[in-house]
Amino acid sequence: VFPQTIVQTCIVHLIRHSLEFVSYKDRRTVVPALRAIYRARDAEAGLKALEAFEEGYWGQKYPAIAQSWRRNWEHVVPFFAFPEGVRRIIYMTNAIEALNSKLRRAVRSRGHFPGDEAAMKLLYLVLNNAAEQWKRAPREWVEAKTQFAVIFGERFFN
């Protein structure tokens, strides 16, 4: 439906998944090592940081972490295309996932629809209700909107 969509994995969920392989006592020291990967200046530097992690102490002790990041790397790379100010706001997808959850819940509770128009009306009402519940945008959103307008041009609308 949206062929120009950029798919990016949630960095927070990737970190949480990585920590599933780590003993509890090592978690506080592994997280900063992972931070070097996703806070790298670009995808190339991120890949070098991943390689350094993999060859380092934590990568040797917990090899499944680097394997997980490598498996998901194609969905991590789009993250590096954005400036650092934008990355701070898009490194987690919780808002998107919460909205999708509301939409799924509304459709699931209804069960079936007489037609496409009825389904579209329900989704519109759910989105409208969700928008009313939002308090305020994060402070980084102003910078992110500016960058999105530049990067996406006509595709970005406010």
N, CA, C and O of each residue as an XYZ file, in Angstrom:
632
protein
N       0.830     -1.194      0.000
C       0.000      0.000      0.000
C       0.873      1.256      0.000
O       0.575      2.219     -0.707
N       1.929      1.249      0.777
C       2.829      2.386      0.862
C       4.225      1.938      0.431
O       5.054      1.603      1.278
N       4.496      1.928     -0.890
C       5.757      1.344     -1.383
C       7.020      2.101     -0.963
O       8.107      1.524     -0.982
N       6.906      3.352     -0.593
C       8.090      4.128     -0.206
C       8.327      4.128      1.301
O       9.165      4.880      1.799
N       7.602      3.297      2.017
C       7.722      3.239      3.469
C       9.110      2.762      3.886
O       9.666      1.831      3.303
N       9.648      3.409      4.888
C      10.919      2.991      5.475
C      10.597      2.172      6.718
O       9.922      2.653      7.628
N      11.080      0.938      6.754
C      10.828      0.051      7.885
C      12.054      0.056      8.779
O      13.174     -0.187      8.330
N      11.821      0.336     10.042
C      12.909      0.398     11.018
C      12.491     -0.379     12.246
O      11.344     -0.300     12.685
N      13.427     -1.130     12.796
C      13.124     -1.865     14.016
C      13.201     -0.917     15.208
O      13.871      0.115     15.159
N      12.518     -1.280     16.255
C      12.563     -0.512     17.492
C      13.880     -0.838     18.200
O      14.122     -1.982     18.583
N      14.710      0.163     18.365
C      16.015     -0.042     18.984
C      15.857     -0.514     20.431
O      16.616     -1.365     20.896
N      14.883      0.031     21.131
C      14.656     -0.358     22.525
C      14.300     -1.839     22.610
O      14.792     -2.546     23.489
N      13.454     -2.307     21.708
C      13.098     -3.725     21.734
C      14.280     -4.603     21.348
O      14.425     -5.712     21.863
N      15.120     -4.116     20.450
C      16.316     -4.872     20.087
C      17.269     -4.970     21.278
O      17.881     -6.014     21.503
N      17.391     -3.894     22.030
C      18.223     -3.910     23.240
C      17.632     -4.880     24.274
O      18.351     -5.680     24.872
N      16.316     -4.794     24.470
C      15.677     -5.696     25.438
C      15.854     -7.156     25.033
O      16.096     -8.023     25.872
N      15.731     -7.410     23.738
C      15.938     -8.776     23.247
C      17.376     -9.211     23.512
O      17.621    -10.352     23.904
N      18.321     -8.307     23.299
C      19.728     -8.612     23.555
C      19.955     -8.966     25.016
O      20.725     -9.873     25.331
N      19.291     -8.254     25.896
C      19.478     -8.475     27.329
C      18.878     -9.792     27.813
O      19.172    -10.238     28.922
N      18.037    -10.416     26.985
C      17.504    -11.725     27.353
C      18.600    -12.788     27.382
O      18.447    -13.828     28.023
N      19.715    -12.520     26.680
C      20.830    -13.468     26.642
C      21.853    -13.207     27.750
O      22.796    -13.980     27.918
N      21.670    -12.129     28.500
C      22.668    -11.665     29.461
C      22.230    -11.990     30.885
O      21.058    -11.848     31.232
N      23.182    -12.425     31.701
C      22.854    -12.660     33.107
C      22.536    -11.317     33.762
O      23.030    -10.269     33.346
N      21.718    -11.376     34.775
C      21.244    -10.150     35.416
C      22.388     -9.283     35.935
O      22.315     -8.058     35.841
N      23.419     -9.874     36.467
C      24.525     -9.100     37.046
C      25.350     -8.366     35.989
O      26.052     -7.411     36.320
N      25.279     -8.793     34.720
C      26.058     -8.155     33.658
C      25.281     -7.090     32.872
O      25.875     -6.373     32.067
N      24.004     -6.977     33.087
C      23.174     -6.089     32.264
C      23.631     -4.633     32.295
O      23.661     -3.976     31.254
N      23.981     -4.128     33.451
C      24.373     -2.710     33.562
C      25.635     -2.379     32.786
O      25.840     -1.223     32.417
N      26.463     -3.338     32.536
C      27.699     -3.088     31.791
C      27.563     -3.430     30.306
O      28.330     -2.927     29.486
N      26.605     -4.272     29.958
C      26.397     -4.614     28.552
C      25.668     -3.478     27.821
O      25.971     -3.197     26.661
N      24.727     -2.837     28.480
C      23.948     -1.774     27.841
C      24.839     -0.654     27.290
O      24.638     -0.253     26.144
N      25.805     -0.134     28.038
C      26.675      0.904     27.456
C      27.469      0.394     26.250
O      27.754      1.159     25.329
N      27.819     -0.865     26.250
C      28.540     -1.432     25.105
C      27.635     -1.449     23.872
O      28.103     -1.206     22.759
N      26.360     -1.731     24.058
C      25.404     -1.707     22.946
C      25.124     -0.278     22.485
O      24.872     -0.037     21.305
N      25.171      0.655     23.415
C      24.911      2.062     23.093
C      25.876      2.568     22.022
O      25.503      3.390     21.186
N      27.099      2.084     22.047
C      28.088      2.496     21.037
C      27.630      2.129     19.629
O      28.009      2.789     18.662
N      26.826      1.091     19.511
C      26.349      0.660     18.192
C      25.272      1.616     17.680
O      25.419      2.182     16.597
N      24.194      1.802     18.442
C      23.081      2.589     17.916
C      23.285      4.099     18.017
O      22.513      4.865     17.440
N      24.302      4.530     18.732
C      24.601      5.965     18.765
C      25.744      6.348     17.825
O      26.230      7.478     17.866
N      26.166      5.428     16.997
C      27.220      5.721     16.024
C      26.735      6.796     15.049
O      25.532      6.977     14.866
N      27.676      7.504     14.427
C      27.308      8.626     13.559
C      26.596      8.209     12.282
O      25.781      8.968     11.758
N      26.891      7.001     11.764
C      26.231      6.501     10.558
C      26.239      4.977     10.571
O      26.767      4.358     11.494
N      25.645      4.375      9.534
C      25.516      2.916      9.485
C      26.874      2.228      9.447
O      27.063      1.180     10.064
N      27.809      2.816      8.727
C      29.146      2.213      8.641
C      29.827      2.193     10.009
O      30.406      1.183     10.408
N      29.753      3.309     10.717
C      30.341      3.377     12.055
C      29.594      2.445     13.012
O      30.202      1.852     13.903
N      28.273      2.316     12.830
C      27.486      1.400     13.653
C      27.898     -0.044     13.430
O      27.981     -0.825     14.377
N      28.158     -0.400     12.166
C      28.597     -1.754     11.857
C      29.975     -2.035     12.451
O      30.239     -3.136     12.935
N      30.859     -1.020     12.408
C      32.181     -1.180     13.026
C      32.053     -1.354     14.536
O      32.769     -2.151     15.143
N      31.126     -0.593     15.138
C      30.899     -0.732     16.581
C      30.329     -2.113     16.906
O      30.663     -2.700     17.935
N      29.469     -2.627     16.028
C      28.932     -3.972     16.226
C      30.047     -5.009     16.130
O      30.097     -5.951     16.921
N      30.937     -4.830     15.161
C      32.071     -5.749     15.030
C      32.982     -5.678     16.251
O      33.469     -6.702     16.730
N      33.214     -4.449     16.758
C      34.040     -4.280     17.961
C      33.370     -4.954     19.161
O      34.036     -5.590     19.978
N      32.054     -4.810     19.257
C      31.319     -5.466     20.341
C      31.463     -6.981     20.227
O      31.721     -7.675     21.211
N      31.291     -7.471     19.012
C      31.346     -8.910     18.766
C      32.719     -9.492     19.120
O      32.805    -10.598     19.654
N      33.774     -8.761     18.830
C      35.135     -9.222     19.100
C      35.551     -8.966     20.550
O      36.501     -9.568     21.050
N      34.830     -8.069     21.212
C      35.173     -7.711     22.590
C      34.694     -8.734     23.601
O      34.159     -9.789     23.260
N      34.905     -8.381     24.849
C      34.589     -9.277     25.969
C      33.125     -9.705     25.958
O      32.831    -10.896     26.067
N      32.193     -8.740     25.827
C      30.775     -9.065     25.917
C      30.308     -9.856     24.704
O      29.449    -10.730     24.823
N      30.865     -9.556     23.545
C      30.509    -10.310     22.350
C      30.977    -11.748     22.414
O      30.317    -12.652     21.901
N      32.124    -11.954     23.050
C      32.634    -13.312     23.220
C      31.841    -14.071     24.294
O      31.586    -15.268     24.164
N      31.466    -13.363     25.337
C      30.723    -14.005     26.426
C      29.271    -14.298     26.014
O      28.705    -15.326     26.387
N      28.675    -13.368     25.233
C      27.286    -13.517     24.810
C      27.191    -13.374     23.284
O      26.731    -12.339     22.803
N      27.611    -14.376     22.521
C      27.633    -14.268     21.055
C      26.248    -14.127     20.424
O      26.137    -13.639     19.299
N      25.210    -14.537     21.111
C      23.854    -14.436     20.558
C      23.421    -12.990     20.371
O      22.555    -12.714     19.540
N      24.002    -12.058     21.125
C      23.630    -10.651     20.999
C      24.026    -10.125     19.629
O      23.198     -9.550     18.923
N      25.280    -10.315     19.246
C      25.740     -9.831     17.944
C      24.997    -10.532     16.816
O      24.688     -9.907     15.801
N      24.707    -11.815     16.978
C      23.948    -12.541     15.965
C      22.563    -11.921     15.780
O      22.082    -11.785     14.655
N      21.941    -11.554     16.867
C      20.617    -10.930     16.818
C      20.676     -9.581     16.094
O      19.831     -9.292     15.246
N      21.666     -8.766     16.427
C      21.812     -7.465     15.778
C      22.094     -7.645     14.287
O      21.564     -6.894     13.468
N      22.906     -8.612     13.931
C      23.209     -8.860     12.509
C      21.965     -9.322     11.748
O      21.734     -8.898     10.616
N      21.170    -10.185     12.368
C      19.928    -10.637     11.723
C      18.987     -9.463     11.453
O      18.287     -9.446     10.441
N      18.970     -8.496     12.347
C      18.059     -7.354     12.234
C      18.709     -6.127     11.597
O      18.076     -5.075     11.508
N      19.947     -6.243     11.160
C      20.707     -5.076     10.722
C      20.030     -4.311      9.589
O      20.086     -3.081      9.573
N      19.394     -4.995      8.645
C      18.741     -4.298      7.539
C      17.629     -3.371      8.038
O      17.287     -2.392      7.374
N      17.069     -3.682      9.208
C      16.032     -2.826      9.787
C      16.594     -1.829     10.800
O      15.867     -0.973     11.304
N      17.878     -1.941     11.093
C      18.542     -0.966     11.959
C      19.140      0.149     11.103
O      19.155      1.307     11.519
N      19.630     -0.189      9.920
C      20.311      0.764      9.036
C      19.474      2.019      8.739
O      20.037      3.114      8.752
N      18.162      1.920      8.472
C      17.395      3.138      8.197
C      17.465      4.161      9.334
O      17.355      5.365      9.102
N      17.645      3.683     10.534
C      17.758      4.548     11.702
C      18.918      5.529     11.551
O      18.816      6.678     11.979
N      20.013      5.087     10.948
C      21.200      5.925     10.801
C      21.050      7.004      9.736
O      21.879      7.911      9.666
N      20.022      6.929      8.911
C      19.809      7.932      7.865
C      19.334      9.262      8.448
O      19.392     10.293      7.778
N      18.868      9.236      9.687
C      18.327     10.435     10.299
C      19.362     11.131     11.167
O      20.250     10.481     11.717
N      19.254     12.458     11.293
C      20.155     13.190     12.197
C      19.917     12.766     13.650
O      18.875     12.201     13.982
N      20.886     13.045     14.492
C      20.822     12.605     15.888
C      19.580     13.124     16.612
O      18.999     12.409     17.429
N      19.169     14.353     16.321
C      17.973     14.899     16.973
C      16.722     14.097     16.662
O      15.849     13.942     17.516
N      16.634     13.594     15.452
C      15.486     12.788     15.056
C      15.595     11.392     15.663
O      14.591     10.808     16.070
N      16.791     10.872     15.722
C      16.981      9.525     16.286
C      16.488      9.441     17.718
O      15.972      8.406     18.140
N      16.644     10.534     18.474
C      16.203     10.512     19.871
C      14.707     10.274     19.983
O      14.229      9.733     20.979
N      13.971     10.681     18.956
C      12.520     10.530     19.041
C      12.020      9.261     18.361
O      10.928      8.788     18.679
N      12.792      8.696     17.429
C      12.311      7.524     16.698
C      12.995      6.224     17.105
O      12.719      5.187     16.502
N      13.873      6.238     18.099
C      14.569      5.003     18.449
C      13.644      3.989     19.110
O      14.001      2.817     19.234
N      12.491      4.413     19.525
C      11.510      3.465     20.030
C      10.200      3.678     19.289
O       9.877      4.792     18.877
N       9.461      2.607     19.127
C       8.217      2.645     18.356
C       6.994      2.429     19.240
O       5.954      1.988     18.753
N       7.103      2.730     20.520
C       6.001      2.474     21.450
C       4.723      3.207     21.066
O       3.637      2.637     21.174
N       4.824      4.452     20.621
C       3.632      5.218     20.257
C       2.921      4.571     19.073
O       1.694      4.475     19.056
N       3.689      4.132     18.093
C       3.111      3.486     16.915
C       2.465      2.164     17.316
O       1.352      1.853     16.891
N       3.168      1.390     18.135
C       2.636      0.107     18.566
C       1.364      0.273     19.399
O       0.438     -0.530     19.277
N       1.310      1.289     20.228
C       0.121      1.542     21.038
C      -1.064      1.896     20.149
O      -2.181      1.428     20.373
N      -0.814      2.723     19.139
C      -1.888      3.103     18.222
C      -2.367      1.885     17.426
O      -3.571      1.685     17.269
N      -1.443      1.081     16.929
C      -1.831     -0.137     16.208
C      -2.629     -1.072     17.100
O      -3.566     -1.725     16.641
N      -2.262     -1.139     18.368
C      -2.982     -1.984     19.313
C      -4.428     -1.510     19.475
O      -5.346     -2.329     19.521
N      -4.631     -0.208     19.561
C      -5.989      0.344     19.673
C      -6.811      0.003     18.435
O      -7.985     -0.351     18.539
N      -6.191      0.111     17.268
C      -6.897     -0.202     16.029
C      -7.270     -1.685     15.971
O      -8.398     -2.031     15.621
N      -6.321     -2.559     16.316
C      -6.593     -4.001     16.306
C      -7.702     -4.359     17.300
O      -8.579     -5.169     17.002
N      -7.648     -3.744     18.482
C      -8.652     -4.036     19.511
C     -10.048     -3.644     19.027
O     -11.011     -4.379     19.246
N     -10.155     -2.495     18.375
C     -11.456     -2.037     17.879
C     -11.992     -2.963     16.795
O     -13.178     -3.292     16.787
N     -11.133     -3.379     15.891
C     -11.559     -4.278     14.807
C     -11.926     -5.648     15.372
O     -12.934     -6.233     14.978
N     -11.112     -6.159     16.294
C     -11.344     -7.485     16.871
C     -12.660     -7.509     17.668
O     -13.391     -8.498     17.616
N     -12.963     -6.444     18.395
C     -14.181     -6.440     19.207
C     -15.427     -6.345     18.333
O     -16.496     -6.824     18.709
N     -15.282     -5.732     17.180
C     -16.417     -5.608     16.252
C     -16.655     -6.911     15.513
O     -17.801     -7.272     15.246
N     -15.591     -7.619     15.181
C     -15.733     -8.917     14.530
C     -15.817     -8.842     13.026
O     -14.871     -9.218     12.333
N     -16.943     -8.359     12.501
C     -17.101     -8.257     11.050
C     -17.784     -6.936     10.708
O     -18.372     -6.287     11.574
N     -17.700     -6.549      9.448
C     -18.248     -5.283      8.988
C     -19.109     -5.520      7.757
O     -18.815     -6.405      6.953
N     -20.171     -4.736      7.604
C     -21.011     -4.904      6.417
C     -20.289     -4.524      5.120
O     -20.631     -5.009      4.041
N     -19.285     -3.650      5.243
C     -18.533     -3.240      4.054
C     -17.285     -2.480      4.437
O     -17.039     -2.214      5.614
N     -16.495     -2.129      3.427
C     -15.251     -1.407      3.668
C     -15.486     -0.037      4.299
O     -14.697      0.422      5.124
N     -16.579      0.606      3.900
C     -16.866      1.941      4.429
C     -17.100      1.904      5.940
O     -16.667      2.805      6.659
N     -17.779      0.872      6.417
C     -18.028      0.731      7.856
C     -16.716      0.542      8.606
O     -16.521      1.118      9.677
N     -15.819     -0.262      8.047
C     -14.510     -0.480      8.678
C     -13.717      0.822      8.700
O     -13.097      1.148      9.712
N     -13.726      1.556      7.617
C     -13.001      2.830      7.555
C     -13.554      3.833      8.571
O     -12.789      4.565      9.199
N     -14.869      3.868      8.732
C     -15.475      4.774      9.716
C     -15.024      4.433     11.134
O     -14.703      5.318     11.928
N     -15.004      3.133     11.438
C     -14.565      2.710     12.768
C     -13.111      3.108     13.006
O     -12.775      3.641     14.063
N     -12.254      2.851     12.028
C     -10.841      3.211     12.174
C     -10.678      4.722     12.317
O      -9.848      5.184     13.100
N     -11.454      5.483     11.576
C     -11.403      6.942     11.693
C     -11.782      7.377     13.110
O     -11.112      8.219     13.708
N     -12.851      6.802     13.635
C     -13.288      7.173     14.985
C     -12.239      6.805     16.037
O     -11.999      7.568     16.973
N     -11.617      5.634     15.881
C     -10.580      5.220     16.831
C      -9.395      6.184     16.762
O      -8.882      6.611     17.796
N      -8.960      6.526     15.547
C      -7.838      7.463     15.384
C      -8.178      8.840     15.931
O      -7.345      9.482     16.570
N      -9.386      9.287     15.683
C      -9.813     10.596     16.172
C      -9.823     10.615     17.694
O      -9.371     11.584     18.304
N     -10.336      9.550     18.313
C     -10.369      9.446     19.768
C      -8.948      9.378     20.339
O      -8.662      9.986     21.371
N      -8.068      8.643     19.673
C      -6.679      8.532     20.135
C      -5.992      9.888     20.084
O      -5.241     10.240     20.993
N      -6.243     10.643     19.031
C      -5.616     11.962     18.884
C      -6.066     12.912     19.992
O      -5.285     13.746     20.451
N      -7.310     12.789     20.419
C      -7.800     13.647     21.500
C      -7.128     13.318     22.832
O      -7.005     14.188     23.695
N      -6.689     12.060     23.004
C      -6.071     11.636     24.262
C      -4.597     12.016     24.369
O      -4.038     12.012     25.466
N      -3.968     12.341     23.253
C      -2.555     12.704     23.289
C      -2.392     14.027     24.012
O      -3.089     14.998     23.720
N      -1.477     14.054     24.944
C      -1.265     15.262     25.751
C      -0.499     16.325     24.968
O      -1.061     17.348     24.578
N       0.756     16.079     24.749
C       1.577     17.026     23.994
C       2.737     16.269     23.368
O       3.132     15.203     23.840
N       3.264     16.829     22.319
C       4.357     16.170     21.608
C       5.654     16.295     22.411
O       5.837     17.275     23.134
N       6.542     15.331     22.295
C       7.844     15.448     22.952
C       8.589     16.681     22.436
O       8.369     17.115     21.306
N       9.451     17.230     23.249
C      10.126     18.472     22.871
C      11.004     18.308     21.637
O      11.245     19.278     20.918
N      11.482     17.101     21.386
C      12.324     16.866     20.214
C      11.510     16.833     18.929
O      12.079     16.842     17.837
N      10.193     16.794     19.043
C       9.347     16.643     17.875
C       9.474     17.815     16.898
O       9.360     17.613     15.689
N       9.705     19.020     17.387
C       9.837     20.180     16.499
C      11.021     19.975     15.555
O      10.897     20.185     14.349
N      12.158     19.569     16.096
C      13.327     19.311     15.262
C      13.074     18.137     14.322
O      13.471     18.171     13.157
N      12.419     17.108     14.828
C      12.131     15.934     13.999
C      11.217     16.303     12.841
O      11.450     15.869     11.714
N      10.177     17.100     13.097
C       9.263     17.512     12.020
C      10.007     18.277     10.940
O       9.760     18.069      9.752
N      10.905     19.150     11.334
C      11.682     19.918     10.364
C      12.524     18.981      9.502
O      12.567     19.124      8.281
N      13.179     18.039     10.129
C      14.005     17.092      9.387
C      13.152     16.201      8.478
O      13.550     15.915      7.348
N      11.994     15.764      8.955
C      11.115     14.939      8.125
C      10.644     15.723      6.901
O      10.576     15.173      5.802
N      10.321     17.000      7.084
C       9.884     17.825      5.954
C      10.980     17.926      4.904
O      10.692     17.905      3.707
N      12.235     18.034      5.336
C      13.359     18.122      4.398
C      13.601     16.770      3.729
O      13.765     16.700      2.511
N      13.624     15.714      4.508
C      13.950     14.383      3.989
C      12.847     13.846      3.082
O      13.133     13.299      2.017
N      11.599     13.996      3.494
C      10.499     13.375      2.764
C       9.770     14.311      1.811
O       8.952     13.855      1.012
N      10.045     15.595      1.876
C       9.452     16.547      0.929
C       7.945     16.486      0.901
O       7.286     16.680      1.922
N       7.396     16.213     -0.278
C       5.939     16.200     -0.475
C       5.229     15.127      0.334
O       4.048     15.255      0.656
N       5.966     14.060      0.659
C       5.343     12.953      1.392
C       5.042     13.314      2.833
O       4.219     12.660      3.475
N       5.695     14.344      3.353
C       5.490     14.739      4.748
C       4.416     15.808      4.807
O       4.506     16.829      4.125
N       3.410     15.575      5.617
C       2.394     16.602      5.863
C       2.150     16.678      7.343
O       2.272     15.688      8.065
N       1.817     17.820      7.769
C       1.661     18.102      9.182
C       0.256     17.872      9.651
O      -0.041     18.067     10.830
